[in-house]
Each structure stands twice: as C-alpha cells, then as structure tokens.
C-alpha cells in the first residue's frame, strides 16, 4: 500500500498516522500496537515480536546500501546502535507515543507512560502493525522515515557493545549460527513484571538464562550469561 498523506485532526490515531506518514487500512492494528498488556488482553506483545524482526531487517537493508564498504561485523555494530532501546525510546518520544500508549491504572501510577522499555516496545509494535497492514515496502519506508534524522556513520561501530551484540559477534567469528531467545516465564503484576529468558545456541548445546523488568533486559542478561559460559569453556 502506498503511503497516503493525512490531515492532522483531534483524533489521536489520525494524528499519529500523520506523524508516521502512513495511513492504516485497519486502524485496529494501530490501536493494538499502542496497547500495553497491563491495559487488556488484546495487547501489543505479538506485534512487538514481529516488529523487532521487521526493524532489524529494514535497518540491515539500509546499512547494506549506505555503508557499502563495511564488513559484516562492523555493520552488526552499527545496526545494534540503531535498534537499541535508547534509540527507539527517543524515536518514540519524537512521535509523541507517551501520550498515546494505553496502560493499565497500575502501570500509569508507576510511571509507565515514561518508561523507556514500554515506549521502545510500542514503537516496534507499530512497525509490526505497518508491516501487517501495508507489507514490507511500507514497513521499510517507515523505518527509513523514522531514522532520517539519525546521523548514521561508520564510526558508530566504536560504541560499546551490549551483550547481545557481543555474543552475536563471538558466534559470527566462529561461523556459528545465531542464538535463539525464548521467554520461558513471567512473574508479577502486569504493571511490574519480571521476564525470564533463555538464550540458546543449538550448535554448541549451550544456553544462558536471564531475568529483567522487560523482555529486552532479560534477553541482554541471558546473552551475558551465555557469553560468560562460552568464555569460561574457551579458557578452561
């Protein structure tokens, strides 16, 4: 579906579509993307899961075209900078998502409207919703618009690596397939959950576990745990 110009109105969904530069055929997808699990059962976690993969592919495509002299490992580092929580949080704020994400009362009271993990996840869910509504071309165009004000430079590779990026590079250097992250449990109230994640490298028959206040944080903790295991095995 081609992007359709929209006029801003008092309707928050219509106004957000203006900011996104994309008109939804199914507005219900956008509404779901903006719904945190604390608000109700029809929440955005599945869209977030999809949007995470769509975002990574779209950014990889952009970097392949724009930084055509960088090798694979350096491209991975630059991509990690563009898809990390801090970057997504800033983009979400620029889109005014803090006033649009639907949260339960408990999450609202605890300051969830400003929580970086919630806003970053909501942005990924919006990207997933655009992908479902308009297809890969529309999603790619959206990601390009979102990142047009970000200064994408080859020296972004010098930024300190997070555990997921460090683990990916460790595996790539040894020609080993990338890990799989699986949420194996959640505990606590909807507005204050703890996630438990397993990071597994099937080829090595090794895994690490991690917990965190968001799926993202738990994945990073699991990756760090697995890195420690792999490094200990290497030096043993």
C-alpha positions as CSV (number, residue, x, y, z in Angstrom):
1,X,0.0,0.0,0.0
2,X,1.3,3.4,-0.9
3,X,1.8,5.9,1.9
4,X,-1.2,8.3,2.0
5,X,-1.0,12.0,3.1
6,X,-3.2,12.7,6.0
7,X,-4.5,15.8,7.6
8,X,-4.0,16.2,11.4
9,X,-7.2,16.0,13.5
10,X,-8.1,15.8,17.2
11,X,-8.3,12.0,16.7
12,X,-5.1,10.7,18.3
13,X,-4.8,7.7,15.9
14,X,-5.3,10.0,12.9
15,X,-2.7,12.4,14.3
16,X,-0.2,9.6,14.9
17,X,-0.7,8.4,11.3
18,X,0.3,11.9,10.1
19,X,3.4,11.7,12.2
20,X,4.2,8.2,10.8
21,X,3.5,9.2,7.2
22,X,1.3,6.1,6.8
23,X,-2.5,5.6,6.6
24,X,-3.8,2.4,8.1
25,X,-6.4,0.4,6.3
26,X,-7.1,-1.5,9.6
27,X,-6.9,1.1,12.4
28,X,-7.4,-1.8,14.9
29,X,-3.9,-2.9,14.2
30,X,-2.6,0.5,15.2
31,X,-4.8,0.5,18.3
32,X,-3.4,-2.9,19.3
33,X,0.2,-1.7,18.8
34,X,-0.4,1.0,21.3
35,X,-2.0,-1.3,23.9
36,X,0.3,-2.5,26.8
37,X,-0.5,-5.8,28.4
38,X,-1.5,-4.0,31.6
39,X,-4.4,-2.5,29.8
40,X,-6.1,-5.6,28.4
41,X,-5.8,-9.0,26.8
42,X,-5.7,-7.6,23.2
43,X,-2.2,-6.1,23.8
44,X,0.8,-5.4,21.6
45,X,3.4,-8.1,22.5
46,X,2.8,-10.3,19.4
47,X,3.1,-7.2,17.2
48,X,6.3,-6.2,19.1
49,X,7.8,-9.6,18.4
50,X,7.0,-9.2,14.7
51,X,8.2,-5.6,14.6
52,X,11.5,-6.4,16.2
53,X,12.4,-8.7,13.3
54,X,11.0,-6.3,10.7
55,X,13.0,-3.4,12.2
56,X,16.3,-5.4,12.2
57,X,15.8,-6.4,8.5
58,X,14.9,-2.9,7.4
59,X,17.9,-1.4,9.2
60,X,20.2,-4.1,7.8
61,X,18.9,-3.3,4.3
62,X,19.6,0.4,4.9
63,X,23.1,-0.1,6.1
64,X,23.9,-2.6,3.3
65,X,23.1,0.2,0.9
66,X,24.5,3.2,2.8
67,X,27.7,1.7,4.3
68,X,28.7,-0.5,1.4
69,X,32.4,-0.7,2.4
70,X,31.9,-2.0,5.9
71,X,32.3,-5.7,6.7
72,X,29.6,-7.8,8.3
73,X,30.9,-7.4,11.9
74,X,31.0,-3.6,11.7
75,X,27.6,-3.5,10.1
76,X,26.2,-5.5,13.0
77,X,27.7,-3.0,15.5
78,X,26.1,0.0,13.7
79,X,22.8,-1.8,13.5
80,X,22.9,-2.5,17.2
81,X,23.2,1.2,17.8
82,X,20.1,1.9,15.7
83,X,17.8,-0.7,17.2
84,X,18.9,-0.4,20.8
85,X,16.3,0.6,23.4
86,X,17.7,4.2,23.9
87,X,17.4,4.9,20.2
88,X,13.9,3.5,19.9
89,X,12.8,5.3,23.1
90,X,14.0,8.7,21.6
91,X,12.2,8.0,18.3
92,X,9.0,7.0,20.3
93,X,9.2,10.3,22.2
94,X,9.5,12.2,18.9
95,X,6.4,10.5,17.7
96,X,4.6,11.5,20.9
97,X,3.9,7.9,21.8
98,X,4.0,8.7,25.6
99,X,0.5,10.3,25.2
100,X,-0.8,7.5,23.0
101,X,0.2,4.2,24.6
102,X,-2.7,2.6,26.5
103,X,-1.7,1.5,30.0
104,X,-3.5,0.0,32.9
105,X,-4.0,2.0,36.1
106,X,-1.2,0.4,38.0
107,X,1.3,1.0,35.2
108,X,0.2,4.6,34.9
109,X,0.7,5.1,38.6
110,X,4.2,3.6,38.5
111,X,5.3,6.0,35.7
112,X,4.9,3.6,32.8
113,X,4.0,6.4,30.4
114,X,7.6,7.5,30.5
115,X,9.3,4.1,30.8
116,X,11.8,3.6,28.0
117,X,11.2,-0.2,27.6
118,X,7.4,0.3,27.2
119,X,7.8,3.1,24.6
120,X,10.5,1.2,22.7
121,X,8.4,-1.9,22.6
122,X,5.3,0.1,21.4
123,X,7.4,1.6,18.6
124,X,8.4,-1.9,17.5
125,X,4.7,-3.0,17.7
126,X,3.8,0.0,15.4
127,X,6.4,-1.2,12.9
128,X,4.9,-4.7,13.1
129,X,1.4,-3.3,12.5
130,X,2.5,-1.3,9.5
131,X,4.1,-4.5,8.1
132,X,0.9,-6.4,8.5
133,X,-1.3,-3.6,7.1
134,X,0.8,-2.5,4.2
135,X,3.6,-5.1,3.6
136,X,7.4,-5.0,3.7
137,X,7.7,-2.0,1.3
138,X,5.6,0.2,3.6
139,X,7.4,-1.0,6.7
140,X,10.8,-0.4,5.1
141,X,9.7,3.1,4.1
142,X,8.5,3.8,7.7
143,X,11.8,2.7,9.2
144,X,13.7,5.0,6.8
145,X,11.5,7.9,7.8
146,X,12.0,7.2,11.5
147,X,15.7,7.2,11.1
148,X,16.1,10.1,8.7
149,X,17.2,12.4,11.4
150,X,19.7,9.9,12.9
151,X,23.3,10.5,11.9
152,X,24.3,7.1,10.6
153,X,28.1,6.9,10.5
154,X,30.6,4.1,10.1
155,X,32.3,5.1,13.4
156,X,29.1,4.2,15.2
157,X,30.8,0.8,15.4
158,X,33.1,2.2,18.1
159,X,30.2,2.3,20.6
160,X,30.4,-0.1,23.5
161,X,28.8,-3.4,22.7
162,X,25.8,-4.7,24.6
163,X,25.8,-8.4,25.5
164,X,23.5,-9.5,22.6
165,X,25.8,-7.8,20.1
166,X,29.0,-9.1,21.7
167,X,27.5,-12.7,21.6
168,X,26.5,-12.3,18.0
169,X,30.0,-11.2,17.0
170,X,31.6,-14.0,19.0
171,X,29.4,-16.6,17.2
172,X,29.9,-15.0,13.8
173,X,33.6,-15.0,14.2
174,X,33.4,-18.8,14.6
175,X,30.9,-19.3,11.8
176,X,28.2,-20.5,14.3
177,X,24.5,-19.8,13.8
178,X,23.0,-17.0,15.8
179,X,21.3,-17.7,19.2
180,X,17.6,-18.1,19.8
181,X,15.9,-16.2,22.6
182,X,12.8,-17.7,24.3
183,X,10.7,-16.2,27.0
184,X,10.1,-19.1,29.4
185,X,8.2,-17.3,32.1
186,X,6.8,-14.1,33.6
187,X,6.0,-13.2,37.2
188,X,4.5,-10.3,39.0
189,X,1.6,-7.9,38.3
190,X,1.0,-6.7,34.7
191,X,2.5,-3.3,35.5
192,X,5.6,-4.7,37.3
193,X,6.5,-7.9,35.6
194,X,9.8,-9.8,35.6
195,X,10.6,-11.8,32.5
196,X,12.8,-14.9,32.3
197,X,14.5,-15.6,29.0
198,X,16.7,-18.5,27.8
199,X,19.4,-17.7,25.1
200,X,20.4,-20.9,23.4
201,X,23.0,-21.8,20.8
202,X,21.8,-25.2,19.5
203,X,25.0,-25.9,17.6
204,X,27.1,-25.7,20.8
205,X,24.4,-27.2,23.1
206,X,24.8,-24.3,25.4
207,X,22.3,-21.8,26.9
208,X,22.2,-19.0,29.4
209,X,19.3,-17.7,31.5
210,X,18.5,-14.1,32.4
211,X,15.8,-12.1,34.0
212,X,14.8,-8.5,33.7
213,X,11.9,-6.0,34.0
214,X,11.4,-6.1,30.2
215,X,11.9,-8.8,27.6
216,X,14.8,-6.7,26.2
217,X,16.5,-6.6,29.5
218,X,16.1,-10.3,30.1
219,X,17.5,-11.1,26.7
220,X,20.6,-9.0,27.4
221,X,21.0,-10.7,30.8
222,X,20.7,-14.2,29.1
223,X,23.2,-13.2,26.4
224,X,25.6,-12.0,29.1
225,X,25.2,-15.3,31.0
226,X,25.9,-17.4,27.9
227,X,28.9,-15.3,27.0
228,X,30.4,-16.0,30.4
229,X,29.8,-19.7,29.9
230,X,31.4,-19.7,26.4
231,X,34.4,-17.7,27.6
232,X,35.0,-19.9,30.6
233,X,34.8,-23.0,28.3
234,X,37.3,-21.4,25.9
235,X,39.8,-20.6,28.7
236,X,39.4,-23.9,30.6
